[in-house]
Protein backbone atom coordinates (compact mmCIF):
# COMPACT_ATOMS: atom_id res chain seq x y z
CA UNK A 1 0.00 0.00 0.00
CA UNK A 2 1.23 3.49 -0.84
CA UNK A 3 0.86 6.45 1.51
CA UNK A 4 -0.74 8.96 -0.87
CA UNK A 5 0.13 11.75 1.52
CA UNK A 6 3.76 11.50 0.48
CA UNK A 7 2.77 13.01 -2.89
CA UNK A 8 0.88 15.93 -1.35
CA UNK A 9 1.92 19.56 -1.48
CA UNK A 10 2.67 20.39 2.18
CA UNK A 11 0.94 23.75 1.74
CA UNK A 12 -2.19 22.05 0.31
CA UNK A 13 -2.56 24.82 -2.31
CA UNK A 14 -4.76 22.84 -4.70
CA UNK A 15 -7.16 21.66 -2.00
CA UNK A 16 -7.46 25.04 -0.29
CA UNK A 17 -7.94 26.86 -3.60
CA UNK A 18 -11.00 24.70 -4.33
CA UNK A 19 -12.67 25.60 -1.03
CA UNK A 20 -15.24 28.36 -0.75
CA UNK A 21 -14.07 29.22 2.77
CA UNK A 22 -11.05 28.24 4.88
CA UNK A 23 -10.99 28.93 8.61
CA UNK A 24 -7.76 28.35 10.53
CA UNK A 25 -8.88 27.36 14.01
CA UNK A 26 -6.02 26.36 16.31
CA UNK A 27 -2.99 24.11 15.82
CA UNK A 28 -4.62 21.51 18.07
CA UNK A 29 -8.00 21.61 16.31
CA UNK A 30 -6.84 22.27 12.75
CA UNK A 31 -8.52 23.95 9.80
CA UNK A 32 -12.16 24.07 8.79
CA UNK A 33 -12.76 23.87 5.04
CA UNK A 34 -16.09 24.68 3.39
CA UNK A 35 -17.43 24.08 -0.08
CA UNK A 36 -15.59 20.95 -1.19
CA UNK A 37 -17.35 18.17 -3.06
CA UNK A 38 -15.28 15.10 -2.27
CA UNK A 39 -16.63 13.36 -5.35
CA UNK A 40 -15.04 16.00 -7.58
CA UNK A 41 -11.56 16.26 -6.06
CA UNK A 42 -8.57 15.75 -8.33
CA UNK A 43 -5.94 13.17 -7.42
CA UNK A 44 -3.66 15.98 -6.18
CA UNK A 45 -6.46 17.35 -3.97
CA UNK A 46 -7.14 13.87 -2.57
CA UNK A 47 -3.46 13.50 -1.70
CA UNK A 48 -3.58 16.84 0.10
CA UNK A 49 -6.76 15.83 1.92
CA UNK A 50 -4.89 12.78 3.25
CA UNK A 51 -2.39 14.99 5.08
CA UNK A 52 -4.88 17.59 6.28
CA UNK A 53 -5.57 15.92 9.65
CA UNK A 54 -1.94 15.06 10.42
CA UNK A 55 -1.04 18.08 12.60
CA UNK A 56 -4.21 17.90 14.72
CA UNK A 57 -4.99 14.19 14.35
CA UNK A 58 -8.56 14.69 13.16
CA UNK A 59 -10.68 15.72 10.20
CA UNK A 60 -14.37 16.45 10.07
CA UNK A 61 -16.85 17.50 7.45
CA UNK A 62 -20.36 18.77 7.60
CA UNK A 63 -22.99 16.39 6.30
CA UNK A 64 -20.72 13.53 7.29
CA UNK A 65 -23.64 11.22 6.61
CA UNK A 66 -22.84 11.74 2.93
CA UNK A 67 -19.12 11.07 3.22
CA UNK A 68 -17.84 7.63 2.41
CA UNK A 69 -14.17 6.88 2.73
CA UNK A 70 -12.73 3.96 0.83
CA UNK A 71 -9.11 2.92 0.68
CA UNK A 72 -6.31 4.45 2.66
CA UNK A 73 -4.35 7.65 2.46
C-alpha positions as CSV (number, residue, x, y, z in Angstrom):
1,X,0.0,0.0,0.0
2,X,1.2,3.5,-0.8
3,X,0.9,6.4,1.5
4,X,-0.7,9.0,-0.9
5,X,0.1,11.8,1.5
6,X,3.8,11.5,0.5
7,X,2.8,13.0,-2.9
8,X,0.9,15.9,-1.4
9,X,1.9,19.6,-1.5
10,X,2.7,20.4,2.2
11,X,0.9,23.8,1.7
12,X,-2.2,22.1,0.3
13,X,-2.6,24.8,-2.3
14,X,-4.8,22.8,-4.7
15,X,-7.2,21.7,-2.0
16,X,-7.5,25.0,-0.3
17,X,-7.9,26.9,-3.6
18,X,-11.0,24.7,-4.3
19,X,-12.7,25.6,-1.0
20,X,-15.2,28.4,-0.8
21,X,-14.1,29.2,2.8
22,X,-11.1,28.2,4.9
23,X,-11.0,28.9,8.6
24,X,-7.8,28.3,10.5
25,X,-8.9,27.4,14.0
26,X,-6.0,26.4,16.3
27,X,-3.0,24.1,15.8
28,X,-4.6,21.5,18.1
29,X,-8.0,21.6,16.3
30,X,-6.8,22.3,12.8
31,X,-8.5,23.9,9.8
32,X,-12.2,24.1,8.8
33,X,-12.8,23.9,5.0
34,X,-16.1,24.7,3.4
35,X,-17.4,24.1,-0.1
36,X,-15.6,20.9,-1.2
37,X,-17.4,18.2,-3.1
38,X,-15.3,15.1,-2.3
39,X,-16.6,13.4,-5.3
40,X,-15.0,16.0,-7.6
41,X,-11.6,16.3,-6.1
42,X,-8.6,15.8,-8.3
43,X,-5.9,13.2,-7.4
44,X,-3.7,16.0,-6.2
45,X,-6.5,17.3,-4.0
46,X,-7.1,13.9,-2.6
47,X,-3.5,13.5,-1.7
48,X,-3.6,16.8,0.1
49,X,-6.8,15.8,1.9
50,X,-4.9,12.8,3.3
51,X,-2.4,15.0,5.1
52,X,-4.9,17.6,6.3
53,X,-5.6,15.9,9.6
54,X,-1.9,15.1,10.4
55,X,-1.0,18.1,12.6
56,X,-4.2,17.9,14.7
57,X,-5.0,14.2,14.4
58,X,-8.6,14.7,13.2
59,X,-10.7,15.7,10.2
60,X,-14.4,16.5,10.1
61,X,-16.8,17.5,7.4
62,X,-20.4,18.8,7.6
63,X,-23.0,16.4,6.3
64,X,-20.7,13.5,7.3
65,X,-23.6,11.2,6.6
66,X,-22.8,11.7,2.9
67,X,-19.1,11.1,3.2
68,X,-17.8,7.6,2.4
69,X,-14.2,6.9,2.7
70,X,-12.7,4.0,0.8
71,X,-9.1,2.9,0.7
72,X,-6.3,4.5,2.7
73,X,-4.4,7.7,2.5
